[in-house]
Amino acid sequence: MIRLGSLAGYPFEGPRLLAGWTPPAGAAVYAILYKPDPDTKPERYAVIFAGHCDDLAAERFPFGHPRADCWVRRAGSRWRVYIATYQIPGGGRGHREQITRELAAIYQPQCNADRYGQSWKREWIGEYTAPTTGPLARRGPGGGPAEGNGGPGGGHREAGAAPGPGPANAGGGPGQVDRGHGDQGRDSEPDEDTRP
């Protein structure tokens, strides 16, 4: 099992070598992965494609998929392409689409045609009051908490605290996929910082 997505992630089955995999029947979200540095970091994977389907068995796996050439090119060989799947209990097409968009926004997989950013705008949330909560924390000009925003820790992160949800595999199985790792073949953040 490997966890992919934001925060604690979704429990994907795998990764499994795509070349020897027989897809089960059923709807699922799937991620195509490869190991960018298999010699020094054999448990580290990079997401190169995120998709979903109504029936995995009809998706033309392993290499009949329309984007399979891109997967092989990014991984360097068809024997270096892996798949992880998540069959959502009780989830419908809309739920699968939402998870696929989330994965594409987090990992920025190069073989996906559609690109999604992780962003938010103040008007999406707005101001509000409620008897059970305080007001929203205001953001300063640099995007961080404004001066004087309180709460535990005085409105700032502890030294060394990660600015995002952290590894997408937090508490997961043998593989690791870092947030922002994508298929750039490195362990750093994405080329463009898309965090709010």
Short mmCIF file of the C-alpha atoms (twelve columns), coordinates in Angstrom:
data_MODEL
# 
_entry.id   MODEL 
# 
loop_
_atom_site.group_PDB 
_atom_site.id 
_atom_site.type_symbol 
_atom_site.label_atom_id 
_atom_site.label_alt_id 
_atom_site.label_comp_id 
_atom_site.label_asym_id 
_atom_site.label_seq_id 
_atom_site.Cartn_x 
_atom_site.Cartn_y 
_atom_site.Cartn_z 
_atom_site.pdbx_PDB_model_num 
ATOM 1   C CA . MET A 1   0.000   0.000  0.000   1 
ATOM 2   C CA . ILE A 2   1.094   3.558  -0.743  1 
ATOM 3   C CA . ARG A 3   -0.697  6.746  0.316   1 
ATOM 4   C CA . LEU A 4   -1.184  9.382  -2.363  1 
ATOM 5   C CA . GLY A 5   -2.893  12.758 -2.079  1 
ATOM 6   C CA . SER A 6   -3.021  15.590 0.410   1 
ATOM 7   C CA . LEU A 7   -2.779  15.261 4.166   1 
ATOM 8   C CA . ALA A 8   -2.885  11.544 5.082   1 
ATOM 9   C CA . GLY A 9   -3.657  10.590 1.483   1 
ATOM 10  C CA . TYR A 10  -5.735  7.837  -0.019  1 
ATOM 11  C CA . PRO A 11  -4.707  4.174  0.449   1 
ATOM 12  C CA . PHE A 12  -3.683  3.001  -3.035  1 
ATOM 13  C CA . GLU A 13  -2.944  -0.671 -3.668  1 
ATOM 14  C CA . GLY A 14  0.546   -1.186 -5.021  1 
ATOM 15  C CA . PRO A 15  2.768   0.008  -6.500  1 
ATOM 16  C CA . ARG A 16  2.982   -2.979 -8.820  1 
ATOM 17  C CA . LEU A 17  5.080   -3.396 -11.939 1 
ATOM 18  C CA . LEU A 18  2.709   -2.462 -14.776 1 
ATOM 19  C CA . ALA A 19  4.253   -4.863 -17.310 1 
ATOM 20  C CA . GLY A 20  3.200   -7.928 -15.321 1 
ATOM 21  C CA . TRP A 21  -0.080  -6.637 -13.942 1 
ATOM 22  C CA . THR A 22  -3.533  -7.934 -14.820 1 
ATOM 23  C CA . PRO A 23  -6.130  -5.258 -14.077 1 
ATOM 24  C CA . PRO A 24  -9.172  -6.286 -12.056 1 
ATOM 25  C CA . ALA A 25  -12.664 -5.342 -13.224 1 
ATOM 26  C CA . GLY A 26  -14.105 -2.337 -11.468 1 
ATOM 27  C CA . ALA A 27  -13.996 1.432  -11.246 1 
ATOM 28  C CA . ALA A 28  -10.882 3.037  -9.760  1 
ATOM 29  C CA . VAL A 29  -8.485  5.946  -9.587  1 
ATOM 30  C CA . TYR A 30  -4.992  4.978  -10.690 1 
ATOM 31  C CA . ALA A 31  -1.548  6.510  -10.586 1 
ATOM 32  C CA . ILE A 32  1.309   5.572  -12.893 1 
ATOM 33  C CA . LEU A 33  4.679   5.814  -11.148 1 
ATOM 34  C CA . TYR A 34  8.358   5.192  -11.657 1 
ATOM 35  C CA . LYS A 35  11.479  5.207  -9.467  1 
ATOM 36  C CA . PRO A 36  13.551  8.289  -10.324 1 
ATOM 37  C CA . ASP A 37  16.609  7.066  -8.392  1 
ATOM 38  C CA . PRO A 38  16.265  3.288  -7.940  1 
ATOM 39  C CA . ASP A 39  19.879  2.716  -6.869  1 
ATOM 40  C CA . THR A 40  20.090  5.123  -3.932  1 
ATOM 41  C CA . LYS A 41  16.381  5.553  -3.072  1 
ATOM 42  C CA . PRO A 42  14.645  2.314  -4.140  1 
ATOM 43  C CA . GLU A 43  11.498  3.036  -2.115  1 
ATOM 44  C CA . ARG A 44  10.914  6.509  -3.619  1 
ATOM 45  C CA . TYR A 45  8.373   6.842  -6.457  1 
ATOM 46  C CA . ALA A 46  7.364   9.716  -8.716  1 
ATOM 47  C CA . VAL A 47  3.845   10.110 -10.123 1 
ATOM 48  C CA . ILE A 48  3.925   10.471 -13.930 1 
ATOM 49  C CA . PHE A 49  0.194   10.090 -14.647 1 
ATOM 50  C CA . ALA A 50  -3.052  10.216 -12.662 1 
ATOM 51  C CA . GLY A 51  -6.310  8.902  -14.105 1 
ATOM 52  C CA . HIS A 52  -9.593  7.203  -13.330 1 
ATOM 53  C CA . CYS A 53  -11.915 4.848  -15.143 1 
ATOM 54  C CA . ASP A 54  -15.221 2.997  -14.885 1 
ATOM 55  C CA . ASP A 55  -13.504 -0.370 -15.453 1 
ATOM 56  C CA . LEU A 56  -9.780  -1.045 -15.036 1 
ATOM 57  C CA . ALA A 57  -10.053 -4.182 -17.169 1 
ATOM 58  C CA . ALA A 58  -11.299 -2.087 -20.127 1 
ATOM 59  C CA . GLU A 59  -8.592  0.614  -19.788 1 
ATOM 60  C CA . ARG A 60  -6.176  -1.235 -22.146 1 
ATOM 61  C CA . PHE A 61  -3.463  -1.883 -19.575 1 
ATOM 62  C CA . PRO A 62  -0.633  -2.533 -19.501 1 
ATOM 63  C CA . PHE A 63  0.560   -0.585 -22.577 1 
ATOM 64  C CA . GLY A 64  -2.462  -0.066 -24.851 1 
ATOM 65  C CA . HIS A 65  -3.443  3.133  -22.993 1 
ATOM 66  C CA . PRO A 66  -3.197  6.333  -25.132 1 
ATOM 67  C CA . ARG A 67  -0.579  7.828  -22.735 1 
ATOM 68  C CA . ALA A 68  1.524   4.655  -22.339 1 
ATOM 69  C CA . ASP A 69  4.273   5.912  -24.679 1 
ATOM 70  C CA . CYS A 70  4.767   8.911  -22.397 1 
ATOM 71  C CA . TRP A 71  4.978   6.654  -19.326 1 
ATOM 72  C CA . VAL A 72  7.667   4.467  -20.891 1 
ATOM 73  C CA . ARG A 73  9.597   7.504  -22.136 1 
ATOM 74  C CA . ARG A 74  9.542   9.164  -18.672 1 
ATOM 75  C CA . ALA A 75  10.500  5.957  -16.847 1 
ATOM 76  C CA . GLY A 76  13.155  4.941  -19.381 1 
ATOM 77  C CA . SER A 77  11.812  1.417  -19.915 1 
ATOM 78  C CA . ARG A 78  8.508   -0.447 -19.725 1 
ATOM 79  C CA . TRP A 79  10.095  -2.502 -16.923 1 
ATOM 80  C CA . ARG A 80  10.344  0.638  -14.762 1 
ATOM 81  C CA . VAL A 81  6.675   1.672  -14.922 1 
ATOM 82  C CA . TYR A 82  4.493   0.945  -11.884 1 
ATOM 83  C CA . ILE A 83  0.796   1.305  -11.116 1 
ATOM 84  C CA . ALA A 84  -1.106  1.986  -7.900  1 
ATOM 85  C CA . THR A 85  -4.921  1.802  -7.760  1 
ATOM 86  C CA . TYR A 86  -7.622  3.014  -5.416  1 
ATOM 87  C CA . GLN A 87  -11.098 1.518  -5.654  1 
ATOM 88  C CA . ILE A 88  -13.199 3.995  -3.673  1 
ATOM 89  C CA . PRO A 89  -15.714 2.278  -1.396  1 
ATOM 90  C CA . GLY A 90  -19.103 3.632  -2.487  1 
ATOM 91  C CA . GLY A 91  -17.490 6.319  -4.643  1 
ATOM 92  C CA . GLY A 92  -18.962 7.410  -7.959  1 
ATOM 93  C CA . ARG A 93  -17.502 8.992  -11.078 1 
ATOM 94  C CA . GLY A 94  -17.550 12.499 -9.564  1 
ATOM 95  C CA . HIS A 95  -15.565 11.347 -6.548  1 
ATOM 96  C CA . ARG A 96  -12.981 9.623  -8.788  1 
ATOM 97  C CA . GLU A 97  -12.661 12.774 -10.920 1 
ATOM 98  C CA . GLN A 98  -12.099 14.905 -7.824  1 
ATOM 99  C CA . ILE A 99  -9.340  12.626 -6.496  1 
ATOM 100 C CA . THR A 100 -7.684  12.520 -9.939  1 
ATOM 101 C CA . ARG A 101 -7.677  16.347 -10.117 1 
ATOM 102 C CA . GLU A 102 -6.229  16.495 -6.597  1 
ATOM 103 C CA . LEU A 103 -3.408  14.114 -7.520  1 
ATOM 104 C CA . ALA A 104 -2.688  16.091 -10.704 1 
ATOM 105 C CA . ALA A 105 -2.557  19.346 -8.708  1 
ATOM 106 C CA . ILE A 106 -0.236  17.944 -6.042  1 
ATOM 107 C CA . TYR A 107 2.197   15.921 -8.160  1 
ATOM 108 C CA . GLN A 108 2.022   17.809 -11.500 1 
ATOM 109 C CA . PRO A 109 2.501   14.578 -13.514 1 
ATOM 110 C CA . GLN A 110 4.073   15.340 -16.893 1 
ATOM 111 C CA . CYS A 111 2.061   12.731 -18.825 1 
ATOM 112 C CA . ASN A 112 -1.302  14.283 -17.888 1 
ATOM 113 C CA . ALA A 113 -2.687  16.625 -20.535 1 
ATOM 114 C CA . ASP A 114 -4.738  18.627 -18.007 1 
ATOM 115 C CA . ARG A 115 -2.974  20.787 -15.405 1 
ATOM 116 C CA . TYR A 116 -4.497  21.826 -12.102 1 
ATOM 117 C CA . GLY A 117 -3.082  24.294 -9.625  1 
ATOM 118 C CA . GLN A 118 -3.388  24.334 -5.874  1 
ATOM 119 C CA . SER A 119 -4.620  27.804 -5.127  1 
ATOM 120 C CA . TRP A 120 -7.301  29.685 -3.317  1 
ATOM 121 C CA . LYS A 121 -8.686  33.175 -3.421  1 
ATOM 122 C CA . ARG A 122 -9.891  35.221 -0.487  1 
ATOM 123 C CA . GLU A 123 -13.356 35.672 -2.032  1 
ATOM 124 C CA . TRP A 124 -13.854 31.890 -2.135  1 
ATOM 125 C CA . ILE A 125 -13.908 31.823 1.666   1 
ATOM 126 C CA . GLY A 126 -14.803 35.356 2.709   1 
ATOM 127 C CA . GLU A 127 -15.354 36.590 6.240   1 
ATOM 128 C CA . TYR A 128 -17.725 34.934 8.657   1 
ATOM 129 C CA . THR A 129 -18.613 34.684 12.311  1 
ATOM 130 C CA . ALA A 130 -19.859 31.723 14.233  1 
ATOM 131 C CA . PRO A 131 -20.497 31.196 17.938  1 
ATOM 132 C CA . THR A 132 -18.177 28.170 17.998  1 
ATOM 133 C CA . THR A 133 -15.109 29.548 16.190  1 
ATOM 134 C CA . GLY A 134 -12.981 32.627 15.962  1 
ATOM 135 C CA . PRO A 135 -12.384 34.625 12.783  1 
ATOM 136 C CA . LEU A 136 -10.198 33.299 9.993   1 
ATOM 137 C CA . ALA A 137 -6.489  34.076 10.290  1 
ATOM 138 C CA . ARG A 138 -5.549  36.943 8.024   1 
ATOM 139 C CA . ARG A 139 -2.674  36.596 5.576   1 
ATOM 140 C CA . GLY A 140 0.126   39.122 5.404   1 
ATOM 141 C CA . PRO A 141 1.605   40.583 2.192   1 
ATOM 142 C CA . GLY A 142 4.036   37.655 1.791   1 
ATOM 143 C CA . GLY A 143 1.254   35.075 1.882   1 
ATOM 144 C CA . GLY A 144 2.075   33.967 5.446   1 
ATOM 145 C CA . PRO A 145 0.140   34.774 8.603   1 
ATOM 146 C CA . ALA A 146 -0.268  38.491 9.228   1 
ATOM 147 C CA . GLU A 147 1.582   40.022 12.159  1 
ATOM 148 C CA . GLY A 148 -0.269  39.419 15.391  1 
ATOM 149 C CA . ASN A 149 -2.390  36.449 14.259  1 
ATOM 150 C CA . GLY A 150 -2.558  34.412 17.380  1 
ATOM 151 C CA . GLY A 151 -3.570  30.956 18.270  1 
ATOM 152 C CA . PRO A 152 -1.258  28.263 19.546  1 
ATOM 153 C CA . GLY A 153 2.328   29.117 18.709  1 
ATOM 154 C CA . GLY A 154 1.552   32.804 18.146  1 
ATOM 155 C CA . GLY A 155 0.579   32.387 14.491  1 
ATOM 156 C CA . HIS A 156 3.904   31.019 13.274  1 
ATOM 157 C CA . ARG A 157 5.286   27.593 12.428  1 
ATOM 158 C CA . GLU A 158 7.727   25.818 14.657  1 
ATOM 159 C CA . ALA A 159 11.270  25.779 13.295  1 
ATOM 160 C CA . GLY A 160 11.635  22.980 10.797  1 
ATOM 161 C CA . ALA A 161 7.893   22.533 10.322  1 
ATOM 162 C CA . ALA A 162 6.992   21.696 6.756   1 
ATOM 163 C CA . PRO A 163 4.881   24.365 5.026   1 
ATOM 164 C CA . GLY A 164 2.502   21.864 3.404   1 
ATOM 165 C CA . PRO A 165 0.843   18.618 4.355   1 
ATOM 166 C CA . GLY A 166 4.208   16.841 4.233   1 
ATOM 167 C CA . PRO A 167 4.921   13.564 2.535   1 
ATOM 168 C CA . ALA A 168 1.903   12.229 0.736   1 
ATOM 169 C CA . ASN A 169 2.751   8.816  2.099   1 
ATOM 170 C CA . ALA A 170 2.672   9.726  5.791   1 
ATOM 171 C CA . GLY A 171 2.271   6.429  7.581   1 
ATOM 172 C CA . GLY A 172 1.919   4.503  4.327   1 
ATOM 173 C CA . GLY A 173 3.473   1.305  3.137   1 
ATOM 174 C CA . PRO A 174 6.849   0.593  1.609   1 
ATOM 175 C CA . GLY A 175 6.891   3.338  -1.026  1 
ATOM 176 C CA . GLN A 176 7.181   7.057  -0.616  1 
ATOM 177 C CA . VAL A 177 5.943   9.813  -2.869  1 
ATOM 178 C CA . ASP A 178 6.730   13.324 -1.703  1 
ATOM 179 C CA . ARG A 179 4.323   16.200 -2.208  1 
ATOM 180 C CA . GLY A 180 5.536   18.116 -5.208  1 
ATOM 181 C CA . HIS A 181 7.930   15.352 -6.231  1 
ATOM 182 C CA . GLY A 182 5.994   14.665 -9.420  1 
ATOM 183 C CA . ASP A 183 8.079   13.056 -12.098 1 
ATOM 184 C CA . GLN A 184 10.922  15.530 -12.046 1 
ATOM 185 C CA . GLY A 185 13.319  12.827 -10.803 1 
ATOM 186 C CA . ARG A 186 14.347  14.786 -7.742  1 
ATOM 187 C CA . ASP A 187 13.370  15.194 -4.102  1 
ATOM 188 C CA . SER A 188 12.877  18.945 -4.135  1 
ATOM 189 C CA . GLU A 189 9.752   21.039 -4.419  1 
ATOM 190 C CA . PRO A 190 8.059   21.633 -7.781  1 
ATOM 191 C CA . ASP A 191 9.531   24.191 -10.193 1 
ATOM 192 C CA . GLU A 192 6.790   26.631 -9.269  1 
ATOM 193 C CA . ASP A 193 5.533   26.992 -5.707  1 
ATOM 194 C CA . THR A 194 1.763   26.545 -5.956  1 
ATOM 195 C CA . ARG A 195 0.936   26.435 -2.279  1 
ATOM 196 C CA . PRO A 196 -1.481  29.049 -0.943  1 
# 
